[in-house]
Amino acid sequence: MRPIAIVGAGMMGNVHARSYRTIDETSPLSIVDPVGSRAKVISDKYRAIAASFDEILADDEIEIVDICTPTFTHRDLVVRALEAGKHVFCEKPVALKIEDAVAMDKAAKKSGRVFMVGHVVRFFPQYIKVRELASSGDVGEIVMARLYRGGSFPSHGIDNWFADITKSGGVFIDLSIHDFDFLRKLLGPVRTVEARSVELSSTVKKPSFDHGMAILRFESGALAHIEGSWAEPADMPVGFGTSYEFIGTKGMITNSYERETTLRLQTSIDGKPLYSQENPILNDPYTEELKSFILSIEEGKEVPVSCEEATESLRVALAANLSARLLRPVELSEVS
Ligand SMILES: NC(=O)c1ccc[n+]([C@@H]2O[C@H](COP(=O)([O-])OP(=O)(O)OC[C@H]3O[C@@H](n4cnc5c(N)ncnc54)[C@H](O)[C@@H]3O)[C@@H](O)[C@H]2O)c1
């Protein structure tokens, strides 16, 4: 593996460092974080060298930069890394505004380097299965979907940045964007979004959208109901969960996943039940995602999640925020 620098030694920086070490135990890894104690955890655990952002940009040996910093910092760091000639991976959401995402895409195209955004849900086994079943035609055309993703408030964020809607974008942009992105990939472009959100948490410093519900109408005519939550109680035995139902013209696919449990996928095709179990630990989606990014660099392949696609997923999340604010349906064309 080529030398890599991870920028941001928080929750995702740790996840990515673990994945890179799974892919390759020995290749050089650098870590950048202004908080020295955070960088040290990754240096010690994953044999990484602590460095500054300017140092890694100036180091010609480092070809790949992986941005795992709070969302409001993405544009500046991604553009600078691309301009320095690095291949760049950036955690989702790509940015908080369309204009920022467009600037990042422009910088990537100008640099000729590989740029991928971390919409990792596409690499989770239970979501891969949905795309396989949908494209095989077994469940017919998917016309309805219901997805949930939620847990307690992400209080691990440095300086409580998730609680500041100007830094995280709130629950639609930070969390439900996973489902918006997956649904766009599965069902095509979204036409309108109608959403509501409530601020439930009293433990955060600043107001934040804590629980949101959005109804997406797709160009295809399909309808999806997405709920995202940061409003569940903290310190519960199960910290985070997702579930879905996809209803096709010939069958349905359902799944409910709670951390540390086996995935159970139940499908009914033409009235015949189908049941499968998978162990997500055997197939870590973050490692698969980063492997696919490295493969795109090695083999000159298209990245599985481009900046344009991430920008369209952001547009859906922004439409949800706008709809929740205006209390009316919002056309995607209204969000620029
Ligand atoms: N894909 C997923 O499943 C997933 C899950 C959680 C978070 N995320 C995304 O990952 C990103 C990071 O989230 P997190 O939970 O790791 O946040 P975090 O607060 O845990 O960590 C962010 C780290 O970045 C560091 N940092 C801030 N500014 C920096 C800069 N200019 N240069 C270098 N380091 C800097 C902070 O000191 C902190 O250590 C966010 O965009 C978030 O939305 C993705």
The ligand as an SDF file (V2000), in Angstrom:
LIG
                    3D

 44 48  0  0  0  0  0  0  0  0999 V2000
  -18.9610    7.0770    7.7790 N   0  0  0  0  0  0  0  0  0  0  0  0
  -19.4450    7.0350    8.9910 C   0  0  0  0  0  0  0  0  0  0  0  0
  -20.0590    6.0560    9.3960 O   0  0  0  0  0  0  0  0  0  0  0  0
  -19.2060    8.2090    9.9060 C   0  0  0  0  0  0  0  0  0  0  0  0
  -19.4730    8.0720   11.2820 C   0  0  0  0  0  0  0  0  0  0  0  0
  -19.1910    9.1640   12.1140 C   0  0  0  0  0  0  0  0  0  0  0  0
  -18.7040   10.3450   11.5820 C   0  0  0  0  0  0  0  0  0  0  0  0
  -18.4950   10.4500   10.2290 N   0  0  0  0  0  0  0  0  0  0  0  0
  -17.9700   11.6900    9.6410 C   0  0  0  0  0  0  0  0  0  0  0  0
  -16.5560   11.6880    9.8380 O   0  0  0  0  0  0  0  0  0  0  0  0
  -16.0880   13.0260   10.0740 C   0  0  0  0  0  0  0  0  0  0  0  0
  -15.3480   13.0660   11.4240 C   0  0  0  0  0  0  0  0  0  0  0  0
  -16.2540   12.6910   12.4600 O   0  0  0  0  0  0  0  0  0  0  0  0
  -15.7280   12.1000   13.8620 P   0  0  0  0  0  0  0  0  0  0  0  0
  -16.8980   11.4740   14.5020 O   0  0  0  0  0  0  0  0  0  0  0  0
  -14.4900   11.3100   13.6700 O   0  0  0  0  0  0  0  0  0  0  0  0
  -15.3730   13.4700   14.6290 O   0  0  0  0  0  0  0  0  0  0  0  0
  -14.4520   13.6360   15.9340 P   0  0  0  0  0  0  0  0  0  0  0  0
  -14.8340   14.9170   16.5620 O   0  0  0  0  0  0  0  0  0  0  0  0
  -14.4750   12.3770   16.7300 O   0  0  0  0  0  0  0  0  0  0  0  0
  -12.9740   13.7460   15.3240 O   0  0  0  0  0  0  0  0  0  0  0  0
  -12.5580   14.8030   14.5180 C   0  0  0  0  0  0  0  0  0  0  0  0
  -11.0580   15.0000   14.7300 C   0  0  0  0  0  0  0  0  0  0  0  0
  -10.5790   15.9530   13.7610 O   0  0  0  0  0  0  0  0  0  0  0  0
   -9.6350   16.8030   14.4030 C   0  0  0  0  0  0  0  0  0  0  0  0
   -9.5230   18.0430   13.6340 N   0  0  0  0  0  0  0  0  0  0  0  0
  -10.3570   19.1010   13.6130 C   0  0  0  0  0  0  0  0  0  0  0  0
   -9.9050   20.0330   12.7390 N   0  0  0  0  0  0  0  0  0  0  0  0
   -8.7750   19.5340   12.2020 C   0  0  0  0  0  0  0  0  0  0  0  0
   -7.8450   20.0220   11.2460 C   0  0  0  0  0  0  0  0  0  0  0  0
   -8.0210   21.2010   10.6470 N   0  0  0  0  0  0  0  0  0  0  0  0
   -6.7700   19.2450   10.9370 N   0  0  0  0  0  0  0  0  0  0  0  0
   -6.5850   18.0390   11.5140 C   0  0  0  0  0  0  0  0  0  0  0  0
   -7.4370   17.5280   12.4340 N   0  0  0  0  0  0  0  0  0  0  0  0
   -8.5150   18.2680   12.7740 C   0  0  0  0  0  0  0  0  0  0  0  0
  -10.1720   16.9860   15.7970 C   0  0  0  0  0  0  0  0  0  0  0  0
   -9.1580   17.3960   16.7150 O   0  0  0  0  0  0  0  0  0  0  0  0
  -10.7130   15.5850   16.1100 C   0  0  0  0  0  0  0  0  0  0  0  0
   -9.7340   14.7800   16.7360 O   0  0  0  0  0  0  0  0  0  0  0  0
  -17.3350   13.9080   10.0030 C   0  0  0  0  0  0  0  0  0  0  0  0
  -17.4740   14.4400    8.7070 O   0  0  0  0  0  0  0  0  0  0  0  0
  -18.4690   12.9550   10.3130 C   0  0  0  0  0  0  0  0  0  0  0  0
  -19.7070   13.3550    9.7580 O   0  0  0  0  0  0  0  0  0  0  0  0
  -18.7140    9.4070    9.3990 C   0  0  0  0  0  0  0  0  0  0  0  0
  1  2  1  0
  2  3  2  0
  2  4  1  0
  4  5  1  0
  4 44  2  0
  5  6  2  0
  6  7  1  0
  7  8  2  0
  8  9  1  0
  8 44  1  0
  9 10  1  0
  9 42  1  0
 10 11  1  0
 11 12  1  0
 11 40  1  0
 12 13  1  0
 13 14  1  0
 14 15  2  0
 14 16  1  0
 14 17  1  0
 17 18  1  0
 18 19  2  0
 18 20  1  0
 18 21  1  0
 21 22  1  0
 22 23  1  0
 23 24  1  0
 23 38  1  0
 24 25  1  0
 25 26  1  0
 25 36  1  0
 26 27  1  0
 26 35  1  0
 27 28  2  0
 28 29  1  0
 29 30  1  0
 29 35  2  0
 30 31  1  0
 30 32  2  0
 32 33  1  0
 33 34  2  0
 34 35  1  0
 36 37  1  0
 36 38  1  0
 38 39  1  0
 40 41  1  0
 40 42  1  0
 42 43  1  0
M  CHG  2   8   1  16  -1
M  END
$$$$
